[in-house]
Amino acid sequence: MKILRAGQDARADGRLLMQALEDLGFRSVYSIAGPEVLHTLLAAQALDRLYLTLVHLLLGGAEFDPLVTGPELNPPANMQLTSLYYDAHAPAAAGQCLAVFDRR
């Protein structure tokens, strides 16, 4: 197993991470991760496309994470909706939207 170091702090530097993966020969990266990794990629402007599933249920409580956590994104991530599909047969008859956003 090879461990990549991408920055000096507890939070990885998205630019260094993407450069290290590129140096290893990766041309694209598909990431399924939580709100902190999403923040890392957005802050480095390393996210070109976001696939987002929106289930039509409202949840709340302290144990639910937002989509992105971390310091303020400056500049904000400017993503454009490029595709949207409605799935009426989602679990619990809630319906869901499957969306694709591309970086502007």
VOBA-1610 file (N, C-alpha, C; in pm, whole numbers, padded with zeros to 5 digits, always signed):
BEGIN
Met+00084-00116+00000Met+00000+00000+00000Met+00090+00123+00000Lys+00055+00221-00084Lys+00130+00346-00091Lys+00047+00456-00028Ile+00108+00535+00059Ile+00040+00646+00124Ile+00090+00776+00062Leu-00003+00859+00017Leu+00031+00988-00040Leu+00017+01095+00067Arg+00114+01185+00075Arg+00104+01299+00166Arg+00075+01421+00081Ala-00033+01490+00114Ala-00077+01605+00035Ala-00099+01725+00127Gly+00008+01779+00181Gly-00003+01895+00269Gly+00058+01868+00404Gln+00071+01974+00481Gln+00137+01966+00612Gln+00037+01962+00728Asp-00088+01999+00703Asp-00189+02008+00809Asp-00271+01880+00816Ala-00365+01879+00911Ala-00454+01765+00925Ala-00545+01751+00802Arg-00579+01862+00740Arg-00663+01861+00620Arg-00572+01860+00497Ala-00599+01769+00403Ala-00518+01760+00282Ala-00535+01886+00196Asp-00432+01917+00120Asp-00438+02025+00023Asp-00485+01964-00108Gly-00600+02009-00157Gly-00660+01950-00277Gly-00572+01960-00400Arg-00500+02070-00415Arg-00412+02086-00532Arg-00297+01985-00528Leu-00237+01969-00409Leu-00129+01872-00394Leu-00180+01729-00414Leu-00299+01702-00364Leu-00358+01569-00380Leu-00380+01537-00527Met-00440+01630-00600Met-00467+01606-00742Met-00336+01595-00820Gln-00234+01674-00784Gln-00105+01666-00853Gln-00039+01530-00827Ala-00046+01483-00703Ala+00012+01353-00669Ala-00057+01241-00747Leu-00189+01247-00759Leu-00261+01145-00836Leu-00227+01153-00984Glu-00213+01275-01035Glu-00174+01293-01175Glu-00034+01237-01199Asp+00058+01261-01105Asp+00194+01209-01117Asp+00196+01056-01120Leu+00096+00993-01057Leu+00085+00848-01059Leu+00017+00795-01186Gly-00024+00888-01274Gly-00083+00846-01401Gly-00234+00850-01408Phe-00299+00895-01302Phe-00445+00903-01305Phe-00488+01024-01389Arg-00583+01002-01478Arg-00634+01111-01561Arg-00767+01164-01508Ser-00838+01081-01433Ser-00963+01126-01370Ser-00978+01053-01237Val-01049+01117-01146Val-01069+01062-01013Val-01218+01067-00983Tyr-01274+00955-00942Tyr-01413+00948-00900Tyr-01413+00932-00750Ser-01469+01027-00679Ser-01464+01027-00534Ser-01605+01015-00474Ile-01619+00920-00386Ile-01741+00910-00305Ile-01694+00933-00162Ala-01722+01051-00111Ala-01669+01086+00020Ala-01764+01182+00090Gly-01725+01222+00208Gly-01809+01308+00289Gly-01787+01455+00264Pro-01850+01539+00347Pro-01850+01683+00327Pro-01713+01749+00341Glu-01621+01692+00417Glu-01489+01753+00429Glu-01404+01727+00305Val-01413+01608+00248Val-01339+01579+00124Val-01397+01663+00011Leu-01528+01678+00006Leu-01590+01762-00096Leu-01538+01906-00083His-01528+01955+00039His-01474+02090+00061His-01331+02099+00010Thr-01249+01999+00039Thr-01109+01998-00005Thr-01100+02009-00157Leu-01183+01934-00228Leu-01180+01937-00375Leu-01235+02068-00429Leu-01340+02121-00368Leu-01397+02249-00413Leu-01300+02364-00389Ala-01237+02366-00272Ala-01144+02474-00240Ala-01025+02476-00335Ala-00985+02360-00384Ala-00873+02352-00478Ala-00917+02370-00622Gln-01046+02392-00641Gln-01105+02401-00775Gln-01068+02278-00857Ala-01070+02162-00791Ala-01033+02036-00853Ala-01155+01952-00888Leu-01274+02002-00859Leu-01396+01927-00890Leu-01457+01981-01018Asp-01461+01898-01120Asp-01518+01938-01249Asp-01665+01901-01262Arg-01705+01794-01195Arg-01843+01747-01208Arg-01890+01692-01074Leu-02014+01722-01038Leu-02075+01675-00915Leu-02201+01599-00949Tyr-02209+01474-00903Tyr-02332+01395-00915Tyr-02400+01401-00780Leu-02525+01445-00779Leu-02595+01467-00653Leu-02733+01403-00658Thr-02763+01322-00559Thr-02896+01262-00546Thr-02971+01336-00437Leu-03089+01388-00471Leu-03173+01460-00377Leu-03298+01378-00350Val-03308+01323-00232Val-03427+01247-00194Val-03526+01344-00134His-03651+01332-00172His-03754+01429-00132His-03810+01397+00007Leu-03722+01396+00103Leu-03758+01381+00244Leu-03681+01488+00321Leu-03743+01547+00420Leu-03674+01645+00505Leu-03631+01576+00633Leu-03502+01583+00662Leu-03445+01523+00782Leu-03380+01633+00864Gly-03367+01611+00991Gly-03301+01709+01075Gly-03243+01644+01197Gly-03161+01717+01265Gly-03100+01666+01386Gly-02950+01686+01384Ala-02889+01671+01497Ala-02746+01696+01511Ala-02660+01595+01437Glu-02711+01476+01410Glu-02627+01373+01350Glu-02623+01378+01197Phe-02684+01477+01135Phe-02683+01488+00990Phe-02581+01593+00948Asp-02497+01557+00852Asp-02395+01649+00802Asp-02448+01726+00682Pro-02402+01850+00665Pro-02436+01925+00545Pro-02358+01870+00426Leu-02387+01920+00309Leu-02320+01875+00187Leu-02170+01906+00191Val-02133+02025+00242Val-01993+02067+00246Val-01964+02125+00385Thr-01854+02080+00447Thr-01812+02141+00574Thr-01667+02184+00562Gly-01634+02292+00629Gly-01499+02344+00628Gly-01502+02494+00623Pro-01384+02555+00609Pro-01377+02701+00602Pro-01455+02754+00481Glu-01486+02883+00484Glu-01559+02947+00375Glu-01486+02926+00242Leu-01560+02890+00139Leu-01503+02875+00005Leu-01496+03013-00059Asn-01375+03056-00091Asn-01357+03187-00151Asn-01257+03176-00265Pro-01303+03177-00389Pro-01439+03210-00432Pro-01532+03090-00413Pro-01662+03116-00410Pro-01758+03005-00399Pro-01749+02915-00522Ala-01784+02789-00505Ala-01785+02695-00617Ala-01902+02731-00708Asn-01872+02755-00833Asn-01975+02794-00930Asn-02005+02673-01018Met-02111+02602-00984Met-02149+02481-01056Met-02280+02506-01130Gln-02289+02452-01251Gln-02408+02471-01334Gln-02479+02336-01352Leu-02610+02337-01328Leu-02690+02216-01350Leu-02690+02183-01499Thr-02645+02062-01533Thr-02641+02022-01674Thr-02733+01906-01705Ser-02781+01836-01602Ser-02872+01725-01624Ser-02954+01700-01498Leu-03080+01666-01518Leu-03168+01639-01404Leu-03266+01531-01443Tyr-03275+01427-01360Tyr-03366+01316-01384Tyr-03451+01296-01260Tyr-03582+01283-01278Tyr-03673+01258-01165Tyr-03707+01110-01160Asp-03684+01049-01046Asp-03716+00908-01023Asp-03834+00900-00929Ala-03951+00874-00984Ala-04073+00868-00902Ala-04082+00740-00820His-03998+00643-00847His-04006+00512-00781His-03900+00494-00673Ala-03860+00602-00612Ala-03760+00596-00505Ala-03819+00529-00382Pro-03734+00482-00291Pro-03784+00419-00168Pro-03876+00510-00088Ala-03966+00454-00018Ala-04062+00523+00069Ala-04151+00618-00010Ala-04165+00593-00140Ala-04251+00675-00227Ala-04220+00823-00216Ala-04095+00856-00184Ala-04058+00996-00163Ala-04020+01064-00294Gly-03981+00987-00392Gly-03928+01046-00515Gly-03787+01097-00490Gln-03710+01108-00597Gln-03576+01161-00585Gln-03533+01220-00718Cys-03444+01317-00711Cys-03386+01376-00831Cys-03239+01337-00837Leu-03197+01297-00954Leu-03058+01266-00980Leu-03004+01381-01065Ala-02911+01457-01013Ala-02865+01578-01079Ala-02716+01569-01111Val-02677+01636-01219Val-02537+01650-01257Val-02507+01798-01269Phe-02400+01841-01201Phe-02355+01980-01205Phe-02212+01981-01260Asp-02184+02072-01351Asp-02050+02090-01404Asp-01994+02224-01360Arg-01862+02229-01339Arg-01799+02355-01301Arg-01803+02452-01419Arg-01838+02578-01389Arg-01840+02681-01493Arg-01700+02726-01523
//
